[in-house]
Amino acid sequence: MSHPTEDAPVEGGLVAEVARMTPEQRAEHDAEVAEAVAVDRDIQVEVGETLLELRDVTLKFGGLTALDSVSFGIRRGEILGLIGPNGAGKTTCFNAMTGVYRPTSGQVLLEGKPLGKATRHQITQRGIARTFQNIRLFGEMTALENVVVGTDARHKTSVLGALLRLPRHHREEKTAVERAMALLEFVGIADRAADKAKNLPYGYQRRLEIARAMATEPKLLCLDEPAAGFNPAEKEELMGLIRKIRDDGFTVLLIEHDMKLVMGVTDRIVVLEFGKKIAEGLPAEIRENPAVIAAYLGVPDDDAA
């Protein structure tokens, strides 16, 4: 793996360099970054069509039903919120989509094709990436190296080719570093590319995990409580980043407890309670839904209405 100071210098400050640019130079620079980030993901559905679908997904652990016949779709180009009280089954739903758990019954389909018994690695290659509630970075690796790891999902070089350092390996390695730097700039932490992940501020670690997930070139980016531990100002910045990710061509599935953030950034919302879907609709519709109010306030539906 190339060291960041050899192939993509960050000493002296990429951020400072950008700050000195004229408006015309900055526009050209931003366009180059966007081009590097928004690579061709070979998505087989048009904007607005269903990209991923859950069909009657049930997941049981012994006598406990964690998901009970859950069905909903995620349309390409949207930000879909998945919300519900603690224990509603949100993260379990993520895990069923990303191969951590296999549904007891029902199907998860990506671009109309069942994921079936695909492994986590295969699901990543097919185009689903995720972050986690608890940050899972390689602490001893630099920020840049963490993102380069994400690009490995799309590399074609064989193990032998990498060991022999064949020309394709060199090309892929160079492209990986360039793309990783573009992604770090995209999420706003390029100035810390050479820092070890464990030494980054908490908010930067959250952004780094998003950049690493984006490096896998996902068709669907799943964010599991990305605002956990953030203050109000950081949440506002995160909302801007999520919109920016969607505007750059990614489809986003968001689990989040902060209702202000969810209502402010999502296009549609699905609500779970005790493993069942109880509502689906636009943010304004969900906000006024008696069943959702009852789920969050812990009162009977009649009282909420």
Residue frames as qw, qx, qy, qz and C-alpha x, y, z in Angstrom:
[[0.000, 0.888, 0.461, 0.000, 0.00, 0.00, 0.00],
 [0.408, 0.503, -0.029, 0.761, 1.38, 3.40, -0.93],
 [0.326, -0.475, -0.447, 0.684, 2.06, 5.90, 1.84],
 [0.185, 0.890, 0.414, -0.040, 0.04, 9.13, 1.50],
 [0.166, -0.866, 0.193, 0.431, 3.09, 11.34, 1.60],
 [0.430, -0.217, 0.684, 0.548, 4.59, 9.53, -1.40],
 [0.227, 0.345, 0.770, 0.486, 1.69, 9.37, -3.87],
 [0.109, -0.775, -0.454, -0.426, -0.72, 12.06, -2.65],
 [0.347, 0.076, -0.418, 0.836, 1.05, 14.71, -0.57],
 [0.313, -0.795, -0.477, -0.203, -1.06, 16.26, 2.14],
 [0.532, -0.401, -0.217, 0.713, 1.72, 18.05, 4.06],
 [0.146, -0.056, 0.144, 0.977, 1.27, 21.80, 3.99],
 [0.293, 0.420, 0.550, -0.660, -2.47, 21.53, 3.69],
 [0.144, 0.341, 0.762, 0.531, -4.77, 20.65, 0.87],
 [0.076, -0.805, -0.571, 0.144, -7.42, 22.71, 2.64],
 [0.212, -0.711, 0.052, 0.669, -5.17, 25.79, 2.65],
 [0.227, -0.087, 0.648, 0.722, -4.46, 25.32, -1.05],
 [0.047, 0.584, 0.760, 0.283, -8.19, 25.17, -1.81],
 [0.166, -0.817, -0.378, 0.403, -8.79, 28.27, 0.31],
 [0.216, -0.531, 0.271, 0.773, -6.38, 30.27, -1.90],
 [0.312, 0.279, 0.750, 0.512, -8.22, 29.37, -5.11],
 [0.252, 0.079, -0.131, -0.956, -10.26, 31.86, -7.09],
 [0.676, 0.199, 0.423, -0.569, -13.99, 31.08, -7.46],
 [0.733, 0.486, -0.329, -0.343, -13.34, 29.79, -10.99],
 [0.301, 0.428, -0.841, 0.135, -10.50, 27.55, -9.81],
 [0.362, -0.098, 0.762, -0.528, -12.60, 26.28, -6.91],
 [0.773, 0.303, 0.131, -0.542, -15.49, 25.39, -9.24],
 [0.657, 0.482, -0.561, -0.145, -13.12, 23.46, -11.51],
 [0.054, 0.355, -0.863, 0.355, -11.54, 21.77, -8.49],
 [0.569, 0.026, 0.575, -0.587, -14.94, 20.75, -7.07],
 [0.804, 0.388, -0.151, -0.424, -15.93, 19.31, -10.44],
 [0.472, 0.459, -0.751, 0.055, -12.77, 17.19, -10.51],
 [0.205, -0.201, 0.820, -0.495, -13.46, 15.91, -6.99],
 [0.719, 0.192, 0.309, -0.592, -17.05, 15.07, -7.91],
 [0.736, 0.447, -0.427, -0.277, -15.88, 13.18, -11.00],
 [0.267, 0.382, -0.853, 0.234, -13.44, 11.15, -8.92],
 [0.354, -0.061, 0.723, -0.590, -16.07, 10.35, -6.29],
 [0.719, 0.332, 0.307, -0.528, -19.04, 9.61, -8.56],
 [0.048, -0.313, 0.857, 0.408, -17.63, 6.75, -10.57],
 [0.645, 0.043, -0.468, -0.602, -19.78, 4.56, -12.81],
 [0.422, -0.214, 0.775, -0.419, -21.55, 2.14, -10.46],
 [0.245, 0.020, -0.873, -0.422, -23.29, 0.26, -13.29],
 [0.368, 0.195, 0.641, -0.645, -26.76, 0.70, -11.75],
 [0.062, 0.164, 0.878, 0.445, -29.37, -1.24, -13.69],
 [0.006, 0.726, 0.683, -0.076, -32.44, 0.76, -12.63],
 [0.165, 0.609, 0.175, 0.756, -33.49, 4.30, -13.51],
 [0.018, 0.085, -0.448, 0.890, -33.80, 7.09, -10.97],
 [0.561, -0.084, 0.110, -0.816, -37.08, 6.66, -9.10],
 [0.826, 0.005, -0.497, -0.267, -37.36, 2.92, -9.73],
 [0.814, -0.543, 0.162, -0.129, -36.96, 0.38, -6.92],
 [0.306, 0.667, -0.667, 0.126, -33.29, -0.34, -6.27],
 [0.159, 0.130, -0.926, 0.315, -33.62, -2.60, -3.23],
 [0.654, -0.302, -0.214, -0.659, -36.73, -4.38, -1.96],
 [0.137, -0.133, 0.899, -0.394, -37.62, -6.38, 1.13],
 [0.621, -0.129, -0.477, -0.608, -40.46, -8.85, 0.53],
 [0.844, -0.414, -0.136, -0.312, -42.10, -10.25, 3.66],
 [0.469, 0.420, -0.659, 0.411, -38.76, -10.58, 5.44],
 [0.765, -0.594, -0.016, -0.249, -39.03, -12.48, 8.72],
 [0.444, 0.464, -0.656, 0.396, -36.06, -13.10, 10.98],
 [0.789, -0.550, -0.087, -0.258, -36.30, -15.27, 14.08],
 [0.215, 0.498, -0.746, 0.386, -33.78, -16.02, 16.81],
 [0.051, -0.103, -0.927, 0.357, -35.12, -19.09, 18.56],
 [0.005, -0.639, -0.762, 0.102, -38.51, -18.07, 19.94],
 [0.052, -0.681, -0.125, 0.720, -37.92, -14.35, 19.34],
 [0.516, 0.634, 0.461, 0.345, -39.22, -12.77, 16.14],
 [0.346, -0.432, 0.035, 0.832, -36.92, -9.82, 15.40],
 [0.230, 0.237, -0.353, -0.875, -38.52, -8.98, 12.02],
 [0.429, 0.327, 0.800, -0.262, -42.10, -9.96, 11.20],
 [0.465, 0.577, 0.619, 0.260, -43.02, -9.97, 7.47],
 [0.093, -0.741, 0.025, 0.665, -41.38, -6.61, 6.77],
 [0.566, 0.457, 0.510, 0.458, -41.83, -5.27, 3.23],
 [0.089, 0.918, 0.054, -0.382, -40.68, -1.98, 1.71],
 [0.752, 0.431, 0.190, 0.461, -38.65, -0.70, -1.22],
 [0.312, -0.686, 0.107, 0.649, -35.87, 1.84, -1.63],
 [0.600, 0.765, 0.226, 0.057, -35.96, 3.90, -4.82],
 [0.681, 0.108, 0.094, 0.718, -32.82, 4.86, -6.64],
 [0.212, 0.481, 0.078, 0.847, -31.80, 8.45, -5.93],
 [0.467, -0.735, -0.185, -0.456, -33.69, 8.92, -2.65],
 [0.082, 0.319, -0.725, 0.605, -32.82, 9.20, 1.03],
 [0.686, -0.400, -0.498, -0.349, -35.03, 6.74, 2.91],
 [0.197, -0.491, 0.595, -0.605, -35.25, 6.94, 6.68],
 [0.682, -0.216, -0.694, -0.073, -35.76, 3.79, 8.76],
 [0.139, -0.438, 0.449, -0.766, -36.95, 4.76, 12.24],
 [0.737, -0.399, -0.493, -0.234, -38.60, 3.31, 15.32],
 [0.548, -0.756, 0.251, -0.254, -38.22, 3.08, 19.10],
 [0.071, -0.551, 0.827, -0.088, -35.32, 1.19, 20.68],
 [0.401, -0.034, 0.906, -0.131, -35.65, -2.52, 19.93],
 [0.639, 0.484, 0.132, -0.583, -37.88, -1.95, 16.91],
 [0.844, 0.158, 0.478, 0.182, -35.64, -4.01, 14.61],
 [0.349, 0.907, -0.132, -0.195, -33.94, -1.26, 12.60],
 [0.070, -0.684, 0.711, 0.149, -30.36, -2.53, 12.85],
 [0.614, 0.019, 0.789, -0.025, -31.58, -6.12, 12.47],
 [0.642, 0.700, 0.273, -0.151, -33.17, -5.00, 9.20],
 [0.186, 0.854, -0.459, -0.157, -29.81, -3.52, 8.11],
 [0.364, -0.433, 0.824, 0.039, -28.10, -6.77, 9.06],
 [0.710, 0.313, 0.624, -0.091, -30.57, -8.80, 6.99],
 [0.550, 0.825, 0.026, -0.127, -29.84, -6.62, 3.96],
 [0.170, 0.835, -0.523, 0.000, -26.06, -6.71, 4.31],
 [0.773, 0.245, -0.585, 0.006, -25.56, -10.42, 4.92],
 [0.111, -0.430, 0.709, -0.548, -24.89, -10.37, 8.65],
 [0.510, 0.097, 0.758, -0.395, -28.10, -12.38, 9.14],
 [0.144, -0.063, -0.794, -0.587, -30.05, -14.48, 6.65],
 [0.572, -0.123, 0.064, -0.809, -33.84, -14.08, 6.75],
 [0.434, 0.013, 0.866, -0.249, -35.80, -17.00, 8.16],
 [0.440, 0.530, 0.705, 0.168, -38.28, -16.36, 5.35],
 [0.225, 0.932, 0.136, -0.251, -38.89, -13.75, 2.69],
 [0.743, 0.310, 0.195, 0.560, -36.45, -12.16, 0.25],
 [0.137, -0.802, 0.093, 0.574, -34.13, -9.21, -0.13],
 [0.697, 0.498, 0.387, 0.341, -33.75, -8.17, -3.78],
 [0.206, -0.647, 0.204, 0.705, -31.22, -5.79, -5.31],
 [0.261, 0.410, -0.484, -0.728, -32.15, -4.54, -8.79],
 [0.817, 0.121, -0.146, -0.545, -34.80, -7.27, -8.89],
 [0.712, 0.235, -0.658, 0.066, -32.36, -10.12, -8.14],
 [0.785, -0.603, -0.099, -0.106, -32.49, -11.99, -4.79],
 [0.015, -0.761, 0.611, -0.216, -29.42, -11.71, -2.59],
 [0.914, -0.022, -0.391, -0.105, -30.15, -15.24, -1.39],
 [0.855, -0.454, -0.034, 0.249, -27.18, -16.79, 0.39],
 [0.493, 0.699, -0.176, 0.487, -24.66, -14.20, -0.78],
 [0.654, -0.317, -0.346, 0.593, -21.84, -13.57, 1.68],
 [0.162, -0.875, -0.148, 0.432, -21.11, -10.13, 3.12],
 [0.310, -0.418, 0.475, 0.710, -18.21, -9.70, 0.70],
 [0.230, 0.315, 0.770, 0.505, -20.38, -10.67, -2.26],
 [0.003, -0.844, -0.530, 0.076, -23.11, -8.27, -1.14],
 [0.229, -0.748, 0.117, 0.611, -20.55, -5.47, -0.96],
 [0.274, -0.151, 0.661, 0.682, -19.41, -6.32, -4.49],
 [0.137, 0.553, 0.765, 0.299, -23.02, -6.29, -5.67],
 [0.100, 0.509, 0.170, 0.838, -23.36, -2.75, -4.40],
 [0.525, -0.772, -0.255, -0.250, -24.49, -2.42, -0.78],
 [0.461, 0.253, -0.491, 0.694, -22.21, -0.69, 1.74],
 [0.512, -0.762, -0.355, -0.179, -22.86, 0.29, 5.34],
 [0.095, 0.524, -0.535, 0.656, -21.52, 2.07, 8.38],
 [0.559, -0.308, -0.752, 0.162, -22.07, 0.89, 11.96],
 [0.442, -0.856, -0.199, -0.180, -23.48, 2.25, 15.22],
 [0.631, -0.672, 0.250, 0.296, -20.10, 1.59, 16.81],
 [0.358, 0.830, -0.376, -0.204, -17.29, 2.95, 14.66],
 [0.915, -0.105, 0.344, 0.183, -15.20, 0.17, 13.10],
 [0.410, 0.863, -0.297, 0.001, -12.05, 1.71, 11.69],
 [0.872, 0.060, -0.226, 0.431, -8.48, 0.40, 11.50],
 [0.358, -0.923, -0.070, 0.123, -7.11, 2.57, 14.29],
 [0.595, -0.503, 0.348, 0.522, -3.40, 2.10, 13.53],
 [0.498, 0.348, 0.515, 0.604, -3.86, 2.91, 9.82],
 [0.036, -0.190, 0.022, 0.981, -4.03, 6.44, 8.49],
 [0.497, 0.505, 0.346, -0.615, -7.28, 7.99, 7.34],
 [0.454, 0.553, -0.476, -0.511, -6.12, 7.64, 3.74],
 [0.110, 0.225, -0.966, -0.066, -5.19, 3.98, 4.19],
 [0.371, 0.255, 0.761, -0.468, -8.61, 3.23, 5.72],
 [0.578, 0.579, 0.084, -0.569, -10.34, 4.56, 2.62],
 [0.313, 0.504, -0.732, -0.334, -7.92, 2.77, 0.28],
 [0.221, -0.027, 0.959, -0.173, -8.98, -0.48, 1.98],
 [0.540, 0.468, 0.466, -0.521, -12.54, 0.25, 0.83],
 [0.475, 0.625, -0.359, -0.505, -11.43, 0.51, -2.79],
 [0.140, -0.307, 0.934, 0.114, -10.16, -3.09, -2.66],
 [0.592, 0.312, 0.654, -0.352, -13.74, -4.30, -3.20],
 [0.637, 0.715, 0.082, -0.276, -13.46, -3.21, -6.85],
 [0.052, -0.688, 0.662, 0.292, -9.90, -4.28, -7.59],
 [0.907, 0.320, -0.130, -0.242, -9.28, -6.93, -10.26],
 [0.281, 0.623, -0.716, 0.140, -5.68, -7.81, -9.42],
 [0.895, -0.195, -0.400, -0.038, -5.16, -11.37, -8.19],
 [0.679, -0.707, 0.165, 0.108, -3.19, -12.18, -5.03],
 [0.804, -0.003, 0.278, 0.525, -0.32, -13.39, -7.23],
 [0.375, 0.717, 0.201, 0.552, -0.47, -10.19, -9.27],
 [0.313, -0.924, 0.047, -0.216, -0.22, -8.11, -6.11],
 [0.795, -0.485, 0.242, 0.271, 2.69, -10.17, -4.79],
 [0.698, 0.164, 0.342, 0.607, 4.54, -9.82, -8.10],
 [0.033, -0.703, -0.073, 0.707, 3.54, -6.13, -8.27],
 [0.447, 0.341, 0.645, 0.518, 2.43, -6.43, -11.88],
 [0.075, 0.151, 0.197, 0.966, 1.53, -3.27, -13.89],
 [0.390, -0.564, -0.545, -0.483, -2.22, -3.68, -13.23],
 [0.586, -0.553, -0.478, 0.350, -1.53, -3.73, -9.49],
 [0.349, -0.168, -0.059, 0.920, 0.46, -0.50, -9.74],
 [0.125, -0.329, -0.398, -0.847, -2.32, 1.18, -11.74],
 [0.519, -0.596, -0.568, -0.232, -5.01, 0.08, -9.31],
 [0.566, -0.436, -0.382, 0.586, -2.93, 1.15, -6.32],
 [0.203, -0.012, 0.072, 0.977, -2.33, 4.62, -7.77],
 [0.300, -0.424, -0.480, -0.707, -6.00, 5.04, -8.70],
 [0.573, -0.547, -0.603, 0.093, -7.05, 3.87, -5.22],
 [0.423, -0.334, -0.271, 0.797, -4.92, 6.53, -3.52],
 [0.004, -0.122, -0.248, -0.961, -6.22, 9.27, -5.82],
 [0.444, -0.477, -0.574, -0.496, -9.83, 8.22, -5.29],
 [0.568, -0.488, -0.559, 0.356, -9.34, 7.89, -1.53],
 [0.265, -0.180, -0.134, 0.938, -7.98, 11.43, -1.35],
 [0.213, -0.272, -0.403, -0.848, -10.95, 12.69, -3.36],
 [0.551, -0.519, -0.628, -0.181, -13.33, 10.96, -0.96],
 [0.488, -0.393, -0.433, 0.648, -11.59, 12.41, 2.09],
 [0.052, -0.024, 0.072, 0.996, -11.97, 15.84, 0.58],
 [0.352, -0.382, -0.605, -0.603, -15.59, 15.09, -0.29],
 [0.585, -0.595, -0.550, 0.026, -16.43, 14.37, 3.37],
 [0.122, -0.929, 0.045, -0.347, -14.34, 17.30, 4.57],
 [0.709, -0.654, 0.247, 0.096, -11.33, 15.70, 6.27],
 [0.804, 0.513, -0.116, 0.275, -8.62, 15.70, 3.59],
 [0.059, 0.819, -0.409, 0.397, -6.35, 17.76, 5.85],
 [0.594, -0.499, 0.573, -0.264, -6.10, 14.76, 8.22],
 [0.876, 0.331, -0.289, -0.200, -5.33, 12.14, 5.56],
 [0.536, 0.434, -0.654, 0.309, -1.93, 11.26, 7.07],
 [0.362, -0.432, 0.552, -0.615, -3.23, 10.98, 10.66],
 [0.122, -0.051, -0.988, 0.074, -3.93, 7.61, 12.26],
 [0.406, -0.479, -0.567, -0.533, -7.65, 6.92, 12.47],
 [0.570, -0.511, -0.581, 0.277, -7.51, 6.49, 16.24],
 [0.345, -0.265, -0.188, 0.880, -6.13, 10.03, 16.62],
 [0.062, -0.370, -0.419, -0.827, -8.95, 11.72, 14.72],
 [0.342, -0.023, 0.398, -0.851, -11.74, 13.57, 16.55],
 [0.425, 0.243, 0.837, -0.245, -14.93, 11.56, 16.96],
 [0.526, 0.680, 0.205, -0.468, -16.82, 13.50, 14.29],
 [0.275, 0.652, -0.602, -0.370, -13.97, 12.99, 11.82],
 [0.221, -0.147, 0.964, 0.007, -14.01, 9.25, 12.53],
 [0.535, 0.480, 0.598, -0.353, -17.71, 9.17, 11.62],
 [0.471, 0.764, -0.156, -0.413, -16.97, 10.98, 8.35],
 [0.017, 0.524, -0.824, -0.216, -14.04, 8.65, 7.66],
 [0.429, 0.099, 0.890, -0.115, -16.27, 5.61, 8.03],
 [0.568, 0.671, 0.303, -0.368, -18.68, 7.12, 5.50],
 [0.284, 0.753, -0.481, -0.348, -15.80, 7.78, 3.09],
 [0.191, -0.307, 0.928, 0.095, -14.58, 4.20, 3.41],
 [0.537, 0.370, 0.725, -0.221, -18.08, 2.85, 2.68],
 [0.490, 0.783, 0.023, -0.382, -18.35, 5.14, -0.37],
 [0.016, -0.632, 0.704, 0.325, -14.99, 3.81, -1.60],
 [0.455, 0.045, 0.888, 0.046, -16.63, 0.45, -2.33],
 [0.199, 0.069, -0.505, -0.837, -18.68, 2.23, -5.05],
 [0.214, 0.292, 0.881, -0.305, -22.06, 1.25, -3.58],
 [0.140, -0.424, -0.609, -0.655, -25.40, 1.45, -5.32],
 [0.530, -0.728, -0.304, -0.309, -26.96, 1.75, -1.85],
 [0.284, 0.353, -0.560, 0.694, -25.21, 3.40, 1.11],
 [0.622, -0.598, -0.485, -0.142, -26.65, 2.35, 4.49],
 [0.133, 0.488, -0.431, 0.747, -25.88, 4.69, 7.41],
 [0.624, -0.471, -0.621, 0.050, -26.55, 3.27, 10.87],
 [0.424, -0.861, -0.225, 0.166, -27.01, 6.16, 13.32],
 [0.626, 0.386, -0.049, 0.676, -24.29, 8.38, 11.83],
 [0.078, -0.739, 0.067, -0.666, -25.22, 11.29, 14.14],
 [0.788, -0.513, -0.327, 0.094, -24.74, 9.33, 17.37],
 [0.650, -0.422, -0.125, 0.619, -22.78, 11.48, 19.82],
 [0.325, 0.388, 0.225, 0.833, -22.96, 14.62, 17.66],
 [0.023, -0.465, -0.380, 0.799, -23.82, 18.08, 18.96],
 [0.444, 0.731, 0.423, -0.299, -26.48, 20.19, 17.14],
 [0.191, 0.799, -0.352, -0.448, -23.92, 21.97, 14.93],
 [0.172, -0.320, 0.890, 0.277, -22.34, 18.66, 13.88],
 [0.454, 0.397, 0.789, -0.116, -25.79, 17.26, 13.09],
 [0.396, 0.818, 0.097, -0.407, -26.49, 20.20, 10.79],
 [0.069, 0.653, -0.652, -0.378, -23.20, 19.57, 8.99],
 [0.337, -0.031, 0.938, 0.080, -24.05, 15.86, 8.70],
 [0.514, 0.619, 0.514, -0.297, -27.40, 16.69, 7.12],
 [0.317, 0.816, -0.265, -0.405, -25.55, 18.73, 4.51],
 [0.103, -0.448, 0.855, 0.241, -23.14, 15.86, 3.85],
 [0.469, 0.232, 0.848, -0.089, -25.95, 13.31, 3.43],
 [0.502, 0.763, 0.234, -0.335, -27.70, 15.58, 0.93],
 [0.139, 0.756, -0.534, -0.352, -24.39, 16.06, -0.88],
 [0.324, -0.186, 0.920, 0.120, -23.92, 12.27, -1.07],
 [0.528, 0.509, 0.662, -0.157, -27.39, 11.84, -2.58],
 [0.369, 0.856, -0.028, -0.361, -26.85, 14.71, -5.01],
 [0.016, -0.629, 0.714, 0.308, -23.65, 12.98, -6.15],
 [0.621, 0.233, -0.610, -0.434, -25.64, 9.97, -7.35],
 [0.163, 0.073, -0.943, 0.282, -25.84, 7.69, -4.33],
 [0.621, -0.477, -0.411, -0.467, -29.00, 6.17, -2.85],
 [0.068, 0.346, -0.671, 0.652, -29.05, 6.40, 0.96],
 [0.662, -0.494, -0.533, -0.183, -30.79, 4.36, 3.67],
 [0.070, 0.489, -0.448, 0.746, -30.60, 6.10, 7.03],
 [0.607, -0.531, -0.582, 0.105, -31.22, 4.77, 10.54],
 [0.199, 0.328, -0.291, 0.876, -31.30, 7.63, 13.01],
 [0.275, -0.539, -0.716, 0.349, -32.88, 8.43, 16.40],
 [0.069, -0.375, -0.123, 0.916, -32.72, 12.20, 16.00],
 [0.374, 0.634, 0.677, -0.017, -36.14, 13.02, 14.57],
 [0.128, 0.878, -0.030, -0.460, -35.19, 16.57, 13.58],
 [0.141, -0.484, 0.707, 0.495, -32.37, 15.20, 11.42],
 [0.341, 0.222, 0.895, 0.180, -34.58, 12.48, 9.93],
 [0.298, 0.781, 0.509, -0.207, -37.41, 14.87, 9.13],
 [0.043, 0.863, -0.160, -0.478, -34.98, 17.40, 7.69],
 [0.061, -0.549, 0.708, 0.439, -33.04, 15.17, 5.31],
 [0.368, 0.092, 0.918, 0.117, -35.16, 12.19, 4.18],
 [0.312, 0.022, -0.494, -0.811, -37.47, 11.91, 1.17],
 [0.762, -0.282, -0.394, -0.429, -39.54, 9.06, 2.66],
 [0.216, -0.438, 0.730, -0.478, -39.68, 7.24, 5.99],
 [0.724, -0.157, -0.643, -0.196, -40.43, 3.65, 7.04],
 [0.377, -0.537, 0.468, -0.592, -41.35, 3.07, 10.69],
 [0.621, -0.021, -0.783, 0.024, -40.81, -0.19, 12.58],
 [0.467, -0.489, 0.420, -0.605, -42.15, -1.23, 15.97],
 [0.709, -0.219, 0.633, -0.222, -41.48, -4.61, 17.60],
 [0.375, -0.156, 0.826, 0.392, -40.17, -5.92, 14.27],
 [0.380, 0.599, 0.696, 0.115, -43.23, -4.91, 12.25],
 [0.145, 0.172, 0.254, 0.941, -43.70, -2.10, 9.75],
 [0.023, 0.613, 0.670, -0.417, -46.36, 0.23, 11.15],
 [0.260, 0.886, 0.170, -0.346, -46.09, 3.16, 8.73],
 [0.556, 0.012, 0.435, 0.709, -44.51, 4.36, 5.50],
 [0.243, 0.872, 0.408, 0.121, -44.76, 7.75, 3.82],
 [0.322, 0.684, -0.083, 0.650, -43.48, 11.29, 3.44],
 [0.326, 0.038, -0.565, 0.757, -41.94, 12.98, 6.50],
 [0.328, -0.177, 0.107, -0.922, -45.00, 15.23, 6.96],
 [0.768, -0.187, -0.420, -0.447, -47.29, 12.19, 6.88],
 [0.678, -0.061, -0.652, 0.334, -45.17, 10.24, 9.36],
 [0.100, 0.188, -0.418, 0.883, -45.02, 13.20, 11.74],
 [0.512, -0.128, 0.110, -0.842, -48.82, 13.21, 12.03],
 [0.641, -0.029, -0.722, -0.258, -49.38, 9.43, 11.96],
 [0.663, -0.554, 0.158, -0.478, -51.23, 8.30, 15.13],
 [0.984, -0.095, -0.121, 0.089, -49.57, 4.86, 15.13],
 [0.603, 0.404, -0.300, 0.619, -46.11, 6.47, 15.00],
 [0.218, -0.635, 0.248, -0.699, -46.99, 8.91, 17.77],
 [0.866, -0.403, 0.032, -0.292, -48.24, 6.01, 19.89],
 [0.915, 0.123, -0.234, 0.304, -45.05, 3.99, 19.25],
 [0.418, 0.446, -0.317, 0.725, -42.79, 6.83, 20.36],
 [0.308, -0.516, 0.250, -0.759, -44.90, 8.09, 23.26],
 [0.168, 0.015, -0.949, 0.266, -45.90, 4.66, 24.53],
 [0.432, 0.198, 0.437, -0.764, -49.63, 5.41, 24.56],
 [0.523, 0.367, 0.769, 0.009, -52.56, 3.58, 22.92],
 [0.245, 0.240, 0.542, 0.767, -53.37, 4.55, 19.34],
 [0.117, -0.777, -0.579, -0.219, -56.75, 5.98, 20.38],
 [0.392, -0.792, -0.161, 0.439, -55.13, 8.34, 22.87],
 [0.415, -0.240, 0.357, 0.802, -52.51, 9.45, 20.33],
 [0.138, 0.472, 0.629, 0.602, -55.22, 10.18, 17.77]]
